[in-house]
Amino acid sequence: MHLLHTIKNVMLVPIHPKGKPFIAIAAVVALLLFFVSGYAGLAGLVILAFVTYFFRNPDRMVPQGDGFVLATGDGVVSHVSQSTLPKELEADETLYHKISIFLNVFNVHVNRVPASGTIEKHIYIPGKFLNAELDKASEDNERTVSLMRTPQGQPIGFAQIAGFVARRIIHDLFPQQQVEQGARYGIIRFGSRCDIYIPLHYQLMVEVGSICMGGETMLAIDPAVFRADTLTWKTV
């Protein structure tokens, strides 16, 4: 029974709807390659397995409570700095903690909302496809930028940024939308980066090199609001 449970959790992870056309194409290619040769067909199966693996869309145990910000994506923290919000949000010169999470092609690429609240702005910006680990990717690459406000009135900014391999950002947010912390809101295809902008009075819980899981890892807490003893968890 334990083995079957493990197989189910590892191999039978739900697939993001936006990935199904790519999986279908990869399956057809793999089938056609078998008509060329067995070795070519096996290579096609490897590609099919990777495409299926890339578009996995697992549920997460999302902490429920007030006064904390969650990672919007899986990956490694590549940058921690202080910055103003992206210029497209037309904000003032207030500084925020800026945390960048780099997603490689093996990470889950489904993005999740960092906090509960109301989306005030959400903007899509066409752009380049530079290496997502570069600082200038935040300003030059294809991306979406969002600004939300928590029930406590705190502004939280976050961005999806395409990378050198990523060529398409899928996003499903709009102004005045009410969102729940940890809920799915988009996906970036094939390698990318997430930026999160958090008010400076929050205490950071990660550093460069930290490994994050979208919807689960706490990036920062508001010491005046956060209470660990009141936390609960919800599968999302």
Secondary structure, DSSP 8 states (H G I E B T S, - for coil): -HHHHHHHHHH---B-GGGHHHHHHHHHHHHHHHHH-HHHHHHHHHHHHHHHHHTB----EEEE-SSEEE-SSSEEEEEEEEE---GGG---S--EEEEEEEE-TTS--EEE-SSSEEEEEEEEE--B---TTSTTHHHHBSEEEEEEE-TT--EEEEEEEE-SS---EEE---TT-EE-TT-EEEEESSSEEEEEEEETTSEE---TT-EE-TTT-EEEE-TTT--GGG-EEEE-
